[in-house]
């Protein structure tokens, strides 16, 4: 298809604007990466701009030798994998019945769930409930209170209604399949798009979650990575064993600055690796329920 001169000019302007926006979005991440492998004094003095200055990996060596960071990394991986797995199971088990035509009281249950999106018990009652359940300072306190998101249940329910033909369920019922068999062998295989979107939504929430650990955890060895980073990056609590072998105070301050950039990179890498594998599902996922027919 031949484009007119005005169309080509318009396309060039749009592409130019999008390219500028792309640079604005990507440059901070790029700067963090090159700053983490540059000489600290060059970073602080503003000499690092387009490429690393005096390349070195000292900050990464110290990050991976720091026991609390590695424990936080391990804990966050466990919280994310276990939490996301539980989230998927609970979300599917809640969304599937609500998407079926023959469920009695479907509107009542849907309404009751949606109420929780607008009203909650509050932080103090929630804390008291978790304390009474003896979940404080345990592995499960990072998983069970956020076992299901009503918003994600509604998204998954909408996909099951609009994205999965009802005739598939009817055919399975004629063949004598139970609801569990229909869900596992018929519905889920054709629902990979919404499942991938849910994995990213839940995994990102677990990976970035620090507030639950801040409120409910008291043992450092159980802290998630984000809580460790919060102490270092925001509260400026750089542990002495990370820089104990550095001679003078000035050198310690310089190294501490580079360590902060390295910590940000280490914490961001897993999600950056995961996203390209599931990003193709996002266009379909975000359009769920927006168009009928």
VOPAGU-2260 file (C-alpha; in pm, 1 decimal, decimal comma):
REM VOPAGU-2260
SITE   aa  ch    i         X         Y         Z
SITE  UNK   A    0       0,0       0,0       0,0
SITE  UNK   A    1     146,1     333,5    -113,4
SITE  UNK   A    2     145,2     611,9     143,8
SITE  UNK   A    3     100,2     976,0      61,0
SITE  UNK   A    4     365,5    1231,2     148,0
SITE  UNK   A    5     158,3    1355,0     442,8
SITE  UNK   A    6     122,3     999,6     575,6
SITE  UNK   A    7     498,4     941,4     553,7
SITE  UNK   A    8     566,5    1267,2     734,4
SITE  UNK   A    9     313,1    1175,8    1002,8
SITE  UNK   A   10     467,5     829,0    1046,1
SITE  UNK   A   11     815,7     979,2    1072,4
SITE  UNK   A   12     700,6    1222,0    1343,6
SITE  UNK   A   13     527,8     945,3    1540,3
SITE  UNK   A   14     830,9     716,7    1514,9
SITE  UNK   A   15    1058,7    1002,5    1622,7
SITE  UNK   A   16     842,7    1080,6    1927,5
SITE  UNK   A   17     823,8     713,0    2024,2
SITE  UNK   A   18    1200,3     679,5    1989,3
SITE  UNK   A   19    1255,0     975,6    2221,8
SITE  UNK   A   20    1011,6     827,2    2474,4
SITE  UNK   A   21    1194,9     493,5    2447,1
SITE  UNK   A   22    1525,7     662,1    2526,2
SITE  UNK   A   23    1372,5     843,2    2823,3
SITE  UNK   A   24    1237,5     516,7    2961,1
SITE  UNK   A   25    1544,0     299,6    2894,3
SITE  UNK   A   26    1824,1     538,8    2985,9
SITE  UNK   A   27    1773,2     528,7    3366,7
SITE  UNK   A   28    1799,8     148,7    3358,4
SITE  UNK   A   29    2103,2     167,1    3130,3
SITE  UNK   A   30    2267,4     424,1    3359,6
SITE  UNK   A   31    2215,8     203,3    3665,6
SITE  UNK   A   32    2386,2     -85,2    3482,7
SITE  UNK   A   33    2690,3     112,7    3367,4
SITE  UNK   A   34    2718,4     290,3    3703,7
SITE  UNK   A   35    2729,1     -44,2    3883,0
SITE  UNK   A   36    3042,3    -146,4    3685,8
SITE  UNK   A   37    3220,4     188,9    3694,8
SITE  UNK   A   38    3467,0     349,5    3932,0
SITE  UNK   A   39    3268,3     500,2    4225,1
SITE  UNK   A   40    3433,9     841,8    4212,5
SITE  UNK   A   41    3352,6     870,3    3840,6
SITE  UNK   A   42    2986,2     796,1    3910,3
SITE  UNK   A   43    2961,7    1054,4    4187,8
SITE  UNK   A   44    3147,9    1320,1    3989,0
SITE  UNK   A   45    2914,4    1275,3    3689,8
SITE  UNK   A   46    3170,0    1132,8    3446,1
SITE  UNK   A   47    2959,2     824,1    3376,0
SITE  UNK   A   48    2710,1     907,3    3104,4
SITE  UNK   A   49    2716,9     681,3    2797,5
SITE  UNK   A   50    2963,0     406,8    2892,0
SITE  UNK   A   51    3135,2     264,5    3202,3
SITE  UNK   A   52    3443,6     441,7    3333,8
SITE  UNK   A   53    3726,1     214,9    3458,1
SITE  UNK   A   54    3521,7    -104,2    3432,1
SITE  UNK   A   55    3521,4    -328,3    3740,8
SITE  UNK   A   56    3291,9    -586,7    3901,6
SITE  UNK   A   57    3392,0    -524,4    4262,3
SITE  UNK   A   58    3041,6    -416,3    4361,7
SITE  UNK   A   59    2886,5    -737,9    4227,5
SITE  UNK   A   60    3151,2    -949,3    4398,9
SITE  UNK   A   61    3064,4    -792,4    4732,4
SITE  UNK   A   62    2688,8    -815,6    4671,7
SITE  UNK   A   63    2705,5   -1190,3    4608,3
SITE  UNK   A   64    2935,5   -1239,0    4907,2
SITE  UNK   A   65    2696,1   -1055,1    5139,6
SITE  UNK   A   66    2498,5   -1324,4    5320,0
SITE  UNK   A   67    2187,7   -1117,3    5398,3
SITE  UNK   A   68    2141,4   -1016,2    5033,5
SITE  UNK   A   69    2171,1   -1375,0    4915,9
SITE  UNK   A   70    1931,2   -1493,0    5188,5
SITE  UNK   A   71    1687,5   -1222,1    5081,3
SITE  UNK   A   72    1725,8   -1333,3    4719,6
SITE  UNK   A   73    1656,0   -1694,5    4816,2
SITE  UNK   A   74    1358,9   -1595,0    5031,2
SITE  UNK   A   75    1207,2   -1380,3    4757,2
SITE  UNK   A   76    1242,4   -1660,2    4502,4
SITE  UNK   A   77    1066,9   -1898,9    4742,2
SITE  UNK   A   78     793,2   -1647,1    4823,5
SITE  UNK   A   79     743,1   -1570,4    4454,4
SITE  UNK   A   80     732,9   -1930,2    4329,9
SITE  UNK   A   81     517,0   -2063,8    4614,5
SITE  UNK   A   82     293,9   -1755,8    4625,1
SITE  UNK   A   83     237,3   -1740,7    4249,4
SITE  UNK   A   84     157,2   -2113,0    4236,9
SITE  UNK   A   85     -99,8   -2073,3    4514,6
SITE  UNK   A   86    -238,2   -1758,4    4351,5
SITE  UNK   A   87    -294,0   -1935,8    4019,4
SITE  UNK   A   88    -469,7   -2230,3    4181,4
SITE  UNK   A   89    -695,7   -2010,5    4394,7
SITE  UNK   A   90    -772,2   -1769,8    4109,9
SITE  UNK   A   91    -867,2   -2045,6    3866,1
SITE  UNK   A   92   -1075,4   -2229,8    4126,8
SITE  UNK   A   93   -1263,1   -1907,9    4206,0
SITE  UNK   A   94   -1301,5   -1781,8    3847,5
SITE  UNK   A   95   -1416,1   -2106,0    3683,7
SITE  UNK   A   96   -1737,2   -2157,7    3889,3
SITE  UNK   A   97   -1825,9   -1787,7    3856,9
SITE  UNK   A   98   -1800,5   -1816,5    3478,2
SITE  UNK   A   99   -2045,1   -2110,0    3452,0
SITE  UNK   A  100   -2405,1   -2040,4    3352,5
SITE  UNK   A  101   -2557,7   -2299,5    3585,3
SITE  UNK   A  102   -2403,3   -2181,1    3912,2
SITE  UNK   A  103   -2685,1   -2084,2    4149,2
SITE  UNK   A  104   -2621,1   -1760,0    4336,8
SITE  UNK   A  105   -2347,6   -1655,8    4094,9
SITE  UNK   A  106   -2434,3   -1285,4    4116,5
SITE  UNK   A  107   -2443,9   -1298,0    4496,2
SITE  UNK   A  108   -2097,6   -1453,5    4523,6
SITE  UNK   A  109   -1958,7   -1216,5    4261,6
SITE  UNK   A  110   -2102,5    -918,1    4447,1
SITE  UNK   A  111   -1962,8   -1036,8    4781,3
SITE  UNK   A  112   -1617,3   -1070,3    4628,7
SITE  UNK   A  113   -1632,8    -729,6    4462,6
SITE  UNK   A  114   -1720,9    -562,4    4792,9
SITE  UNK   A  115   -1373,2    -652,5    4917,9
SITE  UNK   A  116   -1225,0    -443,4    4635,2
SITE  UNK   A  117   -1372,4    -129,2    4792,7
SITE  UNK   A  118   -1365,6    -207,9    5164,9
SITE  UNK   A  119   -1112,8    -387,4    5383,8
SITE  UNK   A  120   -1075,7    -462,8    5752,3
SITE  UNK   A  121    -779,9    -227,9    5788,8
SITE  UNK   A  122    -420,0    -286,0    5890,6
SITE  UNK   A  123    -468,3    -328,3    6265,9
SITE  UNK   A  124    -754,4    -584,7    6248,1
SITE  UNK   A  125    -559,1    -772,3    5981,2
SITE  UNK   A  126    -249,4    -776,4    6199,9
SITE  UNK   A  127    -451,1    -903,5    6497,6
SITE  UNK   A  128    -606,6   -1177,5    6284,9
SITE  UNK   A  129    -266,4   -1289,4    6154,7
SITE  UNK   A  130    -127,0   -1286,7    6508,4
SITE  UNK   A  131    -418,0   -1499,3    6631,6
SITE  UNK   A  132    -354,7   -1744,3    6347,0
SITE  UNK   A  133       8,7   -1765,2    6468,2
SITE  UNK   A  134     143,1   -1663,7    6128,4
SITE  UNK   A  135     366,2   -1380,0    6249,3
SITE  UNK   A  136     731,0   -1417,9    6150,1
SITE  UNK   A  137     664,6   -1732,7    5945,4
SITE  UNK   A  138     710,3   -1826,3    5580,9
SITE  UNK   A  139     333,2   -1846,2    5526,2
SITE  UNK   A  140     262,7   -1488,9    5632,7
SITE  UNK   A  141     414,4   -1374,6    5302,5
SITE  UNK   A  142     185,7   -1601,5    5099,5
SITE  UNK   A  143    -149,6   -1680,5    5261,7
SITE  UNK   A  144    -282,7   -1323,7    5324,8
SITE  UNK   A  145    -243,0   -1247,7    4952,4
SITE  UNK   A  146    -352,8   -1589,4    4825,4
SITE  UNK   A  147    -604,3   -1440,1    4581,9
SITE  UNK   A  148    -671,0   -1106,7    4414,8
SITE  UNK   A  149   -1036,8   -1034,5    4340,0
SITE  UNK   A  150    -939,7    -813,6    4047,0
SITE  UNK   A  151    -744,3   -1099,7    3888,9
SITE  UNK   A  152   -1032,2   -1337,7    3958,6
SITE  UNK   A  153   -1265,5   -1106,8    3768,1
SITE  UNK   A  154   -1020,8   -1085,6    3475,0
SITE  UNK   A  155    -987,6   -1462,7    3461,0
SITE  UNK   A  156   -1364,8   -1505,8    3491,7
SITE  UNK   A  157   -1417,3   -1266,1    3198,7
SITE  UNK   A  158   -1170,7   -1464,5    2989,1
SITE  UNK   A  159   -1342,4   -1794,2    3067,2
SITE  UNK   A  160   -1675,3   -1640,6    2962,6
SITE  UNK   A  161   -1567,5   -1460,8    2645,3
SITE  UNK   A  162   -1255,8   -1650,6    2539,4
SITE  UNK   A  163   -1360,7   -2013,0    2590,6
SITE  UNK   A  164   -1660,8   -2135,3    2384,9
SITE  UNK   A  165   -1937,1   -2271,0    2604,3
SITE  UNK   A  166   -1986,5   -2552,9    2356,1
SITE  UNK   A  167   -1656,9   -2705,1    2471,8
SITE  UNK   A  168   -1798,7   -2754,2    2819,8
SITE  UNK   A  169   -2123,9   -2891,5    2680,3
SITE  UNK   A  170   -1933,3   -3142,5    2466,0
SITE  UNK   A  171   -1725,6   -3250,2    2766,2
SITE  UNK   A  172   -2040,6   -3290,2    2974,6
SITE  UNK   A  173   -2198,9   -3510,2    2704,8
SITE  UNK   A  174   -1884,4   -3727,1    2713,5
SITE  UNK   A  175   -1928,3   -3769,3    3088,5
SITE  UNK   A  176   -1644,3   -3542,5    3203,3
SITE  UNK   A  177   -1661,5   -3403,1    3556,7
SITE  UNK   A  178   -1608,1   -3034,3    3633,8
SITE  UNK   A  179   -1249,0   -3100,9    3740,9
SITE  UNK   A  180   -1176,6   -3294,0    3421,8
SITE  UNK   A  181   -1338,1   -3020,4    3212,5
SITE  UNK   A  182   -1133,9   -2752,4    3385,1
SITE  UNK   A  183    -799,9   -2933,9    3368,1
SITE  UNK   A  184    -826,2   -3096,0    3025,1
SITE  UNK   A  185   -1052,1   -2856,2    2831,9
SITE  UNK   A  186   -1052,5   -2505,6    2980,1
SITE  UNK   A  187    -693,5   -2456,2    3097,7
SITE  UNK   A  188    -519,5   -2574,4    2775,6
SITE  UNK   A  189    -699,9   -2300,8    2578,2
SITE  UNK   A  190    -644,6   -2038,0    2849,0
SITE  UNK   A  191    -268,1   -2000,4    2827,1
SITE  UNK   A  192    -295,2   -1627,8    2754,1
SITE  UNK   A  193    -475,6   -1536,9    3075,3
SITE  UNK   A  194    -263,3   -1778,2    3279,2
SITE  UNK   A  195      55,6   -1614,3    3150,6
SITE  UNK   A  196     -80,3   -1269,4    3235,9
SITE  UNK   A  197    -173,3   -1388,3    3586,2
SITE  UNK   A  198     174,5   -1534,2    3636,7
SITE  UNK   A  199     336,9   -1199,8    3557,3
SITE  UNK   A  200      89,3    -998,5    3766,5
SITE  UNK   A  201     125,7   -1221,0    4071,1
SITE  UNK   A  202     499,5   -1281,0    4034,7
SITE  UNK   A  203     571,8    -908,6    4004,1
SITE  UNK   A  204     358,0    -838,1    4311,2
SITE  UNK   A  205     539,8   -1100,9    4518,0
SITE  UNK   A  206     881,8    -998,1    4391,6
SITE  UNK   A  207     826,6    -630,9    4478,0
SITE  UNK   A  208     645,6    -695,3    4805,6
SITE  UNK   A  209     826,1    -549,8    5104,4
SITE  UNK   A  210     537,0    -412,6    5311,6
SITE  UNK   A  211     418,3    -753,1    5436,6
SITE  UNK   A  212     770,5    -838,1    5548,7
SITE  UNK   A  213     807,0    -498,1    5712,0
SITE  UNK   A  214     489,5    -548,1    5914,7
SITE  UNK   A  215     486,2    -920,0    5987,6
SITE  UNK   A  216     850,0   -1037,7    5988,9
SITE  UNK   A  217    1099,8    -975,1    6267,6
SITE  UNK   A  218    1378,1   -1220,2    6181,1
SITE  UNK   A  219    1635,9   -1088,1    5933,2
SITE  UNK   A  220    1700,1   -1431,8    5786,2
SITE  UNK   A  221    1336,1   -1439,0    5664,0
SITE  UNK   A  222    1341,4   -1092,1    5503,8
SITE  UNK   A  223    1256,9   -1073,2    5131,5
SITE  UNK   A  224    1511,3    -910,7    4903,3
SITE  UNK   A  225    1310,3    -589,1    4871,1
SITE  UNK   A  226    1316,6    -537,2    5247,3
SITE  UNK   A  227    1694,6    -582,1    5249,6
SITE  UNK   A  228    1723,8    -332,4    4963,4
SITE  UNK   A  229    1497,3     -89,4    5146,5
SITE  UNK   A  230    1729,5     -91,4    5444,9
SITE  UNK   A  231    2031,6     -28,8    5222,9
SITE  UNK   A  232    1893,1     209,8    4959,2
SITE  UNK   A  233    1633,9     411,8    5151,1
SITE  UNK   A  234    1737,8     384,0    5513,4
SITE  UNK   A  235    2106,4     398,3    5407,7
SITE  UNK   A  236    2193,9     109,2    5638,2
SITE  UNK   A  237    2497,1     -37,8    5464,2
SITE  UNK   A  238    2611,9    -338,4    5663,5
SITE  UNK   A  239    2973,4    -328,0    5779,4
SITE  UNK   A  240    3055,5    -678,9    5658,1
SITE  UNK   A  241    3001,7    -562,6    5297,6
SITE  UNK   A  242    3281,3    -304,4    5319,7
SITE  UNK   A  243    3471,1    -414,2    5629,7
SITE  UNK   A  244    3799,8    -471,6    5443,4
SITE  UNK   A  245    3800,5    -123,5    5284,1
SITE  UNK   A  246    4055,5      94,1    5458,6
SITE  UNK   A  247    3939,3     453,8    5508,2
SITE  UNK   A  248    3595,3     612,1    5547,3
SITE  UNK   A  249    3613,7     791,9    5212,5
SITE  UNK   A  250    3676,2     467,7    5019,6
SITE  UNK   A  251    3390,8     299,7    5205,4
SITE  UNK   A  252    3150,0     576,3    5105,9
SITE  UNK   A  253    3259,9     551,3    4743,3
SITE  UNK   A  254    3211,7     174,5    4735,7
SITE  UNK   A  255    2874,8     203,6    4911,2
SITE  UNK   A  256    2744,3     420,2    4626,1
SITE  UNK   A  257    2839,2     162,8    4362,5
SITE  UNK   A  258    2694,0    -117,2    4573,7
SITE  UNK   A  259    2354,2      51,6    4563,6
SITE  UNK   A  260    2348,9      42,8    4182,9
SITE  UNK   A  261    2461,9    -320,3    4178,4
SITE  UNK   A  262    2186,1    -414,2    4422,8
SITE  UNK   A  263    1922,3    -251,8    4200,3
SITE  UNK   A  264    2045,9    -447,8    3897,8
SITE  UNK   A  265    2054,0    -777,0    4088,3
SITE  UNK   A  266    1698,6    -722,4    4214,9
SITE  UNK   A  267    1561,4    -630,4    3869,8
SITE  UNK   A  268    1719,0    -901,9    3654,0
SITE  UNK   A  269    1470,0   -1188,1    3720,4
SITE  UNK   A  270    1163,8    -989,3    3610,6
SITE  UNK   A  271    1350,7    -849,1    3309,5
SITE  UNK   A  272    1432,7   -1205,6    3206,3
SITE  UNK   A  273    1075,0   -1328,2    3260,7
SITE  UNK   A  274     893,6   -1048,6    3078,2
SITE  UNK   A  275    1009,4   -1118,5    2717,6
SITE  UNK   A  276     874,0   -1473,2    2736,4
SITE  UNK   A  277     522,4   -1364,7    2831,2
SITE  UNK   A  278     491,9   -1015,7    2683,2
SITE  UNK   A  279     322,9   -1152,6    2369,7
SITE  UNK   A  280      24,6   -1247,6    2587,4
SITE  UNK   A  281     -20,9    -898,7    2728,3
SITE  UNK   A  282    -202,1    -744,1    2433,4
SITE  UNK   A  283    -460,4   -1018,5    2451,5
SITE  UNK   A  284    -470,2   -1011,0    2831,1
SITE  UNK   A  285    -532,6    -639,9    2872,9
SITE  UNK   A  286    -818,4    -651,2    2619,7
SITE  UNK   A  287   -1011,4    -915,1    2816,3
SITE  UNK   A  288   -1369,9    -805,8    2860,8
SITE  UNK   A  289   -1328,6    -485,0    2657,9
SITE  UNK   A  290   -1502,7    -610,4    2343,7
SITE  UNK   A  291   -1810,1    -829,9    2322,3
SITE  UNK   A  292   -1903,1   -1058,4    2037,2
